[in-house]
Amino acid sequence: MKPKFITSDKVVVYITTYKGQLFKGVAKCNSSDEFDLEFGKKLAKYRADLAINETILREVRFAKYISLTVLPRFSNSWHKDCILAEKHQLNRIRLLKKRIKELIDGATNK
């Protein structure tokens, strides 16, 4: 499925897929705020990206668990790779949360 935006009233929804699983990010405009489509699109996309990266983190943590419990004698390098991947995903999640916060703070300070 090709990623797409759906807008209705003061709501923007971004829909995308990762490994066949559907993800969506939603941005709802406060009734007292002026609706900004570009802001809504950016926020909805960031939120969907955050959900995807949290899913990837769960997959990496599961792989790390498997490397320690099921395949310990075969997986020393695999376990190290999982640790690096976990750190990478945590950094991506922190960055996305920071971008979301900055975007929202920037809009409220206007």
C-alpha positions in Angstrom: 0.0 0.0 0.0 1.3 3.4 -0.9 1.4 5.9 2.1 -1.4 8.4 2.0 -2.9 11.3 4.0 -6.6 11.5 4.7 -8.1 14.8 6.0 -11.5 15.4 7.4 -12.6 18.6 9.3 -9.6 19.4 11.6 -8.1 15.9 11.5 -5.2 14.6 9.4 -4.5 10.8 9.3 -1.3 9.4 7.7 -1.6 5.7 6.8 1.4 3.6 5.8 2.6 0.0 6.1 5.7 -1.8 7.4 6.2 -5.5 6.7 2.5 -5.7 5.6 1.2 -4.2 8.9 -0.8 -1.1 8.7 0.3 2.0 10.8 -1.4 5.3 11.2 -0.5 8.6 12.7 -3.3 11.0 13.7 -3.1 14.8 14.2 -6.2 16.5 15.6 -6.6 20.2 15.7 -7.8 21.8 18.9 -11.2 23.4 18.4 -9.7 26.8 19.5 -6.7 26.6 17.1 -6.6 27.5 13.4 -6.3 24.4 11.2 -3.0 24.1 9.4 -2.9 21.2 6.9 0.9 21.2 6.5 1.4 21.1 10.2 -1.1 18.3 10.5 0.5 16.3 7.8 4.0 16.6 9.4 2.7 15.7 12.9 0.7 12.7 11.6 3.6 11.4 9.6 6.0 11.7 12.7 3.4 9.8 14.8 3.1 7.0 12.3 6.9 6.8 12.0 7.2 6.7 15.8 4.7 3.7 15.9 6.8 1.9 13.2 10.0 2.5 15.1 8.5 1.2 18.3 7.5 -1.9 16.5 11.0 -2.4 15.1 12.4 -1.9 18.6 10.1 -4.7 19.9 11.3 -7.0 17.0 15.0 -6.2 17.9 14.4 -6.9 21.5 12.7 -10.2 20.7 15.7 -11.1 18.5 18.0 -10.2 21.3 16.0 -12.4 23.7 16.2 -15.3 21.2 20.0 -14.8 20.8 20.4 -15.2 24.6 18.0 -18.0 25.4 17.4 -20.2 22.4 20.7 -19.9 20.5 23.3 -18.8 23.0 26.2 -20.9 21.7 25.7 -19.8 18.1 24.8 -16.2 18.5 27.5 -14.1 20.2 27.9 -11.8 17.2 24.2 -11.8 16.6 23.6 -10.7 20.1 26.1 -7.9 19.7 24.3 -6.8 16.5 21.0 -6.9 18.4 22.4 -4.6 21.1 23.6 -2.1 18.4 20.3 -2.3 16.6 18.5 -1.7 19.9 20.6 1.4 20.6 20.0 2.7 17.1 16.2 2.2 17.4 16.1 3.9 20.8 18.0 6.9 19.3 15.5 7.1 16.4 12.6 7.0 18.8 14.1 9.7 21.0 14.7 11.8 17.9 11.1 11.4 16.7 9.7 12.2 20.1 11.9 15.3 20.2 10.7 16.4 16.7 7.1 15.9 17.7 7.6 18.0 20.9 9.4 20.7 19.0 6.7 20.8 16.3 3.9 21.1 18.9 5.8 23.6 21.0 6.6 25.7 17.9 2.9 25.8 17.0 1.8 26.7 20.5 4.3 29.5 20.7 3.1 31.3 17.5 
